[in-house]
Amino acid sequence: MNLKHAITGILASGSVIAASMLMPSAGYAQDPKVKQAMELLKAKTEKLGTPKLEGTDAVAGKSVPALYFGTTKMNNNLAVVDEVKAEVGGTATLFVRDGEEYVRVTTNVPKPDSSGRAIGTILDPAGPAIAMIRKGEAYYGEAAILGVPYITGYEPIRDAGRNVIGIHYVGYPKQ
């Protein structure tokens, strides 16, 4: 009888472990719209070529590394983020790594005062996405963007040497 209880206990424990592995954590849960928008943003940038940093460029009056996909400089280039918004709605951004900060070099995220785009602003250093990006991992879930709650996705941009040089971001204002 003890063997039967032991086997039942092992099977029950295994089932709990397996189920917990299949359930997404808050950091990885993907909203279908966010997933679709991320796939689109990444496809559009990948089509341009391999990501790289080359020189510096002024973004909102601040000198930051110039982010390229192939030969296309993304700093202050609104085409890709606006194409994503036109096709699937929401917001899109490309960040460049500048030391320990990530700076928005192209975006359609509005400034909180509605005075234009939030180009040149940085990713919240205390927000949930930065911790995952610093580990080289994606973040999917809720995040406040300049004080406004969004359902988001952030994925590292890696150069040919696999170094994280920026971030793909997409998001939708939380309803």
N, C-alpha and C positions, 0 to 999 in steps of 0.2 A: 504494500500500500504506500510506503514512503517513496518508492521509486516513481509511482504514478503521480504523486503530489509534486515531486521534484521536476518531472518532465512537464507537467502542466504549468508549474511556476516559470520554468525556462521558456516555454512557448509563449506564455503571457508577457514576460519581460521582453522577449524578442519582438513581439507584435507592437508593444508600446514604443520601443526604440525605432522600429521601422516606420511606424506612423509619424513619429516626431521628425524623422529625417525627411519625410515627404512634405511636411507642412512648411511653407516658406516663413522665414523670420521677418520681422518688421522691416529690417534693412534690405531684404531682397524681394519682398512682395511687389509684383509688377502690375500696375493698372494697365489694362489692354491698350488704352489710348497712349499712355506714356511709352509703352513698349513699341508700339507702331511708330510713334514720333522719333524715338531713339534710333530705331532701325533705319528710318528715312534719313535722319541727320548723318548717321555714320556712313550710309551708302553714298550720299552726296559728297562727303569729304573724301572718302576712299577713292571715289571715281577721279578725283583731282590728283591723287598720288600719295606718296609716303609722307607722313608728317615729319617736320623738322623745325628747329629753331635756327634762324640765320639773322645775325645782326640785331639791331634794336629799332624801334619805331615809336613815335609819339601816339599815345592813346589818351584822349581827354587831358592833354597837357602833361602826361606822365610818360617817361621813357621806360619801355618794357621790351622784353625779347619779342622779335617778330616771328609769329607762328605761320608756317607755310604748310600746305598740302601740295606736294609736287612743286610747281613753280608759282602757285597762286598764294599770294600773301593774304592772310585772313584778317589781320589787324585793320579795323575800320572798314571792312568789306562786308556789306550787309546782305549780299545776294543769297548765300546759302541759308542763313537763318530766316530770311523773309520767304524763301521758297518753302521751307518746312512749315512755317505759319500758314502760308496760302494753301498748302495741300492738306494739312491735318489740324490746323488751329493751334492754340496754346502758345507757348514761348520757347525759344531756342537760344542757346548761347554757346560760344566757344571761349574757354578760358585759356590763358597761357600761364605757365609756372614762372614766377618771378621770385627767386629765393624760396621763402616759405609761404608766400602768398600766391593765390591764383586770381588773376585779373581778367575781367570781361573785356575781350578785345573786339568781339562782335556780338551783338545781342538785339533782341526785340523786347526784352524785359523793360517795362517803363520805370522811370524814376518814381519814387513815392509821391513827389509833388506834381507828377504828370508833365514835367518840363522837357521831356524827351526820353531817349533811351539811356539805360544805366551803363553805358560803355565807360570803362575805366574804373568801375567799382570792383571791390574784391569779394570773393567767396567768404561767407561768414566764418571766421576762424574758430568760433565756438559751436557752429552748427553740426548737425549729424553727418553731413556728407563728407566733410573734410577728414574726419577720422578714418573713414573707409578709403578715401582716395590716397591718404598717406600710407595706407597698407597696400596700395596698388589694386584695390578692389572697387567694384561698383557700389553705388548706393541707390536704392529705390525706396521711396516712401515720402512721408510728409517733411517739408522743410519750409522755414520762413525765408522768403526772398525779399530783402530790404523791408522787413516787417510785415509782409503779406503772406498768408499761408497758401502753399501750393502742394499739389501732388507731383512728385518729381522723379527724375532719373538722372544720375550722374555716372559717367563712365570715363576712366582714364584714357587720355590720348598718349600713345607710346611712339617714340621714334624708332628708327631701324635697329638701335641697340637695346630696345625694350625699356628704355627709361621713360618715366612718366613726365611729359613735358606740358601737359594741359588737360583739359576736361571737356568732354561733350556733355551738354546739359539740355534737357527738355522738361517742360512742366506745364501744368494747367492750374489756374486759380482754384482753390478748394471751394466747393459749393456749400 
